[in-house]
């Protein structure tokens, strides 16, 4: 009987664990504590995204440096604030994309290959070249956008 009651207590506590460990992102004080020159991504309520470095946050506005110019965003217009860390891994993702694209292009070229047709042996290398090129560009663009974002503020 004692074991069953202990298990019931543990079960009840585990159902409330998300509430205990939940973090509130609606506190503007968290934005005010961001260090100067931290890279930020600010999503506004009307859909725009503003990237820049932190200058300051008062009770009414968030001021960031965007390409050397200070931009003030009223607190009421801010929907989300993210701290952005890390470097874009453009080269890594371009190589991955080139490899995947080359494989896909080789596969498509192999499908088009026919031993009964003249010049059909060109399909595989052409598929590899086009696939690698398209894959590299796609990987580069994807790698340019991947950085670690940490949510600091979320207006409800």
VOBA-1610 file (N, C-alpha, C; in pm, whole numbers, padded with zeros to 5 digits, always signed):
BEGIN
Unk+00083-00120+00000Unk+00000+00000+00000Unk+00087+00126+00000Unk+00198+00120+00074Unk+00288+00235+00082Unk+00352+00262-00055Unk+00387+00158-00128Unk+00448+00172-00260Unk+00351+00237-00357Unk+00226+00197-00351Unk+00124+00253-00441Unk+00106+00402-00414Unk+00101+00441-00288Unk+00084+00583-00255Unk+00204+00666-00299Unk+00324+00611-00285Unk+00443+00683-00330Unk+00440+00699-00482Unk+00400+00596-00552Unk+00391+00604-00698Unk+00286+00706-00741Unk+00175+00712-00672Unk+00072+00810-00704Unk+00122+00953-00682Unk+00194+00975-00574Unk+00250+01108-00547Unk+00349+01145-00656Unk+00436+01054-00695Unk+00533+01081-00802Unk+00463+01108-00935Unk+00358+01034-00962Unk+00282+01056-01085Unk+00219+01195-01087Unk+00160+01235-00977Unk+00100+01368-00969Unk+00205+01478-00983Unk+00320+01460-00920Unk+00427+01560-00932Unk+00480+01569-01074Unk+00489+01455-01141Unk+00542+01456-01278Unk+00448+01525-01375Unk+00318+01523-01348Unk+00226+01592-01437Unk+00236+01743-01423Unk+00288+01791-01311Unk+00303+01934-01289Unk+00445+01982-01315Unk+00534+01893-01354Unk+00673+01931-01379Unk+00687+02038-01487Unk+00611+02031-01598Unk+00624+02138-01697Unk+00590+02275-01639Unk+00495+02281-01548Unk+00460+02408-01488Unk+00570+02459-01397Unk+00639+02368-01329Unk+00745+02407-01239Unk+00864+02461-01317Unk+00898+02396-01427Unk+01017+02432-01502Unk+00990+02529-01616Unk+00867+02569-01635Unk+00833+02660-01745Unk+00898+02795-01723Unk+00948+02851-01829Unk+01013+02981-01822Unk+00922+03084-01887Unk+00908+03196-01822Unk+00824+03302-01877Unk+00909+03390-01968Unk+00862+03411-02090Unk+00933+03495-02185Unk+00862+03628-02204Unk+00765+03658-02118Unk+00689+03782-02136Unk+00739+03895-02046Unk+00856+03881-01987Unk+00910+03982-01896Unk+01005+04074-01973Unk+00968+04200-01985Unk+01050+04299-02057Unk+01184+04321-01988Unk+01193+04292-01859Unk+01320+04308-01786Unk+01430+04221-01845Unk+01393+04107-01902Unk+01492+04021-01967Unk+01555+04091-02087Unk+01476+04169-02159Unk+01529+04246-02273Unk+01622+04356-02222Unk+01585+04417-02111Unk+01666+04526-02055Unk+01799+04475-02001Unk+01811+04346-01975Unk+01935+04290-01922Unk+02029+04240-02030Unk+01990+04247-02155Unk+02077+04203-02265Unk+02197+04295-02273Unk+02315+04236-02290Unk+02439+04313-02295Unk+02448+04394-02424Unk+02518+04506-02414Unk+02543+04590-02531Unk+02622+04509-02635Unk+02593+04531-02761Unk+02657+04468-02877Unk+02617+04322-02899Unk+02523+04268-02821Unk+02471+04134-02851Unk+02392+04142-02981Unk+02406+04041-03064Unk+02330+04038-03191Unk+02187+03996-03161Unk+02092+04073-03216Unk+01951+04050-03190Unk+01872+04033-03319Unk+01765+03960-03308Unk+01662+03954-03411Unk+01533+03994-03342Unk+01471+04101-03390Unk+01348+04152-03331Unk+01237+04131-03433Unk+01135+04054-03393Unk+01016+04035-03477Unk+00911+04132-03425Unk+00859+04212-03518Unk+00760+04312-03480Unk+00619+04257-03500Unk+00522+04321-03437Unk+00383+04273-03441Unk+00324+04283-03581Unk+00372+04375-03663Unk+00318+04388-03799Unk+00393+04303-03900Unk+00484+04214-03852Unk+00546+04116-03941Unk+00690+04142-03980Unk+00740+04263-03961Unk+00878+04291-04000Unk+00977+04227-03903Unk+01096+04197-03956Unk+01206+04148-03874Unk+01319+04249-03884Unk+01376+04284-03769Unk+01487+04379-03765Unk+01605+04309-03699Unk+01719+04310-03767Unk+01842+04251-03712Unk+01938+04364-03679Unk+02008+04346-03569Unk+02106+04447-03531Unk+02171+04411-03400Unk+02250+04505-03348Unk+02320+04484-03221Unk+02256+04571-03114Unk+02246+04517-02996Unk+02182+04584-02883Unk+02255+04712-02847Unk+02178+04820-02832Unk+02231+04945-02777Unk+02175+04962-02636Unk+02039+04969-02625Unk+01976+04980-02494Unk+01828+04949-02504Unk+01769+04919-02389Unk+01625+04898-02380Unk+01574+04974-02259Unk+01482+05065-02284Unk+01420+05139-02174Unk+01283+05076-02147Unk+01206+05138-02062Unk+01072+05087-02034Unk+00979+05099-02155Unk+01011+05191-02247Unk+00920+05216-02359Unk+00976+05180-02497Unk+01109+05171-02511Unk+01167+05145-02643Unk+01286+05050-02636Unk+01310+04985-02748Unk+01428+04902-02769Unk+01509+04969-02879Unk+01635+05000-02852Unk+01720+05066-02950Unk+01832+04971-02988Unk+01843+04945-03120Unk+01949+04858-03171Unk+02025+04929-03281Unk+02147+04883-03302Unk+02234+04937-03407Unk+02214+04849-03531Unk+02160+04909-03636Unk+02137+04837-03761Unk+02222+04900-03868Unk+02327+04833-03907Unk+02420+04881-04011Unk+02475+05019-03976Unk+02512+05038-03850Unk+02573+05164-03808Unk+02475+05275-03774Unk+02347+05248-03786Unk+02246+05350-03756Unk+02157+05300-03642Unk+02134+05385-03541Unk+02045+05342-03433Unk+01899+05339-03478Unk+01831+05230-03442Unk+01690+05213-03475Unk+01615+05193-03343Unk+01516+05279-03318Unk+01435+05268-03198Unk+01302+05201-03233Unk+01268+05099-03158Unk+01144+05026-03180Unk+01059+05041-03053Unk+00939+05095-03066Unk+00853+05106-02948Unk+00822+04968-02889Unk+00820+04961-02758Unk+00794+04834-02690Unk+00662+04772-02736Unk+00563+04852-02763Unk+00433+04802-02807Unk+00437+04735-02943Unk+00540+04765-03025Unk+00553+04705-03158Unk+00633+04575-03157Unk+00696+04542-03044Unk+00784+04425-03036Unk+00701+04302-03002Unk+00710+04201-03090Unk+00642+04074-03064Unk+00737+03974-03001Unk+00860+03959-03058Unk+00959+03866-03006Unk+01098+03924-03018Unk+01185+03889-02922Unk+01326+03928-02926Unk+01409+03802-02910Unk+01501+03781-03003Unk+01592+03666-02999Unk+01735+03716-02990Unk+01820+03647-02912Unk+01964+03668-02918Unk+02017+03568-03019Unk+02097+03616-03113Unk+02151+03533-03220Unk+02298+03509-03193Unk+02336+03382-03187Unk+02475+03346-03160Unk+02525+03249-03266Unk+02656+03247-03281Unk+02718+03154-03374Unk+02743+03216-03510Unk+02820+03144-03588Unk+02852+03189-03723Unk+02770+03109-03822Unk+02741+03171-03932Unk+02673+03100-04040Unk+02771+03002-04102Unk+02730+02878-04118Unk+02815+02774-04174Unk+02788+02758-04323Unk+02814+02866-04398Unk+02781+02866-04540Unk+02861+02762-04618Unk+02991+02754-04592Unk+03076+02661-04665Unk+03039+02516-04640Unk+03015+02483-04514Unk+02977+02347-04477Unk+02848+02306-04547Unk+02746+02392-04541Unk+02618+02357-04602Unk+02626+02359-04755Unk+02713+02444-04812Unk+02732+02442-04958Unk+02792+02309-05002Unk+02889+02257-04926Unk+02948+02127-04960Unk+02847+02014-04945Unk+02769+02019-04838Unk+02666+01916-04819Unk+02565+01922-04933Unk+02522+02043-04968Unk+02427+02059-05078Unk+02484+02013-05210Unk+02612+02041-05233Unk+02676+01999-05358Unk+02680+01846-05365Unk+02712+01782-05254Unk+02716+01635-05253Unk+02580+01573-05277Unk+02479+01625-05209Unk+02343+01573-05227Unk+02295+01600-05369Unk+02322+01721-05417Unk+02280+01756-05553Unk+02351+01671-05659Unk+02481+01646-05638Unk+02555+01563-05734Unk+02499+01421-05736Unk+02466+01369-05618Unk+02407+01234-05612Unk+02273+01229-05682Unk+02190+01331-05656Unk+02058+01335-05721Unk+02074+01351-05872Unk+02166+01438-05913Unk+02189+01457-06056Unk+02241+01331-06124Unk+02329+01258-06054Unk+02379+01132-06110Unk+02265+01031-06123Unk+02177+01029-06024Unk+02063+00938-06030Unk+01970+00970-06145Unk+01942+01098-06164Unk+01856+01139-06275Unk+01924+01108-06409Unk+02055+01134-06415Unk+02130+01103-06538Unk+02131+00954-06567Unk+02141+00871-06462Unk+02141+00726-06481Unk+02005+00678-06533Unk+01899+00744-06488Unk+01766+00707-06538Unk+01754+00739-06687Unk+01811+00851-06729Unk+01804+00892-06870Unk+01900+00813-06960Unk+01999+00746-06900Unk+02098+00672-06977Unk+02035+00552-07047Unk+02071+00535-07170Unk+02025+00419-07247Unk+02140+00372-07335Unk+02181+00244-07324Unk+02294+00196-07406Unk+02260+00192-07556Unk+02134+00200-07588Unk+02093+00195-07728Unk+02097+00331-07797Unk+02116+00436-07721Unk+02110+00572-07775Unk+02249+00631-07782Unk+02275+00708-07890Unk+02403+00776-07903Unk+02411+00891-07803Unk+02527+00918-07754Unk+02557+01027-07661Unk+02478+01022-07530Unk+02417+00911-07498Unk+02341+00905-07372Unk+02432+00895-07251Unk+02560+00862-07275Unk+02654+00856-07162Unk+02683+00995-07105Unk+02643+01100-07175Unk+02663+01237-07125Unk+02564+01275-07015Unk+02451+01202-07006Unk+02349+01239-06908Unk+02400+01234-06764Unk+02481+01135-06731Unk+02528+01121-06593Unk+02620+01237-06554Unk+02727+01268-06631Unk+02811+01381-06589Unk+02739+01515-06593Unk+02649+01533-06688Unk+02572+01659-06693Unk+02481+01668-06571Unk+02418+01557-06535Unk+02334+01555-06415Unk+02414+01585-06289Unk+02535+01529-06281Unk+02621+01556-06166Unk+02657+01704-06159Unk+02694+01763-06273Unk+02733+01905-06274Unk+02616+01996-06235Unk+02502+01976-06299Unk+02386+02060-06266Unk+02340+02038-06122Unk+02334+01912-06080Unk+02292+01881-05944Unk+02385+01940-05839Unk+02516+01928-05863Unk+02613+01983-05768Unk+02602+02135-05761Unk+02585+02198-05875Unk+02572+02344-05876Unk+02447+02392-05804Unk+02335+02332-05837Unk+02208+02371-05772Unk+02213+02338-05624Unk+02268+02223-05588Unk+02279+02184-05448Unk+02371+02276-05369Unk+02482+02318-05431Unk+02575+02407-05362Unk+02511+02543-05334Unk+02441+02596-05431Unk+02374+02725-05411Unk+02266+02713-05304Unk+02188+02606-05310Unk+02084+02585-05209Unk+02143+02569-05071Unk+02249+02490-05059Unk+02316+02472-04930Unk+02376+02600-04878Unk+02435+02680-04966Unk+02492+02808-04926Unk+02384+02900-04868Unk+02271+02908-04937Unk+02162+02993-04889Unk+02106+02942-04757Unk+02094+02811-04742Unk+02045+02754-04617Unk+02146+02781-04504Unk+02274+02759-04532Unk+02378+02779-04431Unk+02390+02924-04388Unk+02356+03015-04476Unk+02362+03157-04444Unk+02258+03194-04339Unk+02151+03119-04334Unk+02042+03155-04244Unk+02042+03076-04113Unk+02130+02978-04098Unk+02126+02895-03978Unk+02223+02947-03873Unk+02166+02995-03765Unk+02240+03036-03647Unk+02154+02998-03527Unk+02215+02994-03411Unk+02139+02959-03292Unk+02065+03083-03241Unk+01933+03070-03227Unk+01851+03178-03176Unk+01797+03139-03039Unk+01808+03231-02945Unk+01755+03209-02811Unk+01646+03312-02785Unk+01526+03263-02760Unk+01413+03353-02734Unk+01432+03417-02597Unk+01423+03551-02594Unk+01436+03626-02471Unk+01304+03686-02429Unk+01225+03732-02528Unk+01099+03801-02498Unk+00994+03759-02599Unk+00874+03735-02549Unk+00761+03702-02635Unk+00639+03771-02580Unk+00588+03869-02652Unk+00468+03941-02610Unk+00347+03854-02640Unk+00264+03838-02545Unk+00145+03752-02564Unk+00031+03826-02623
//
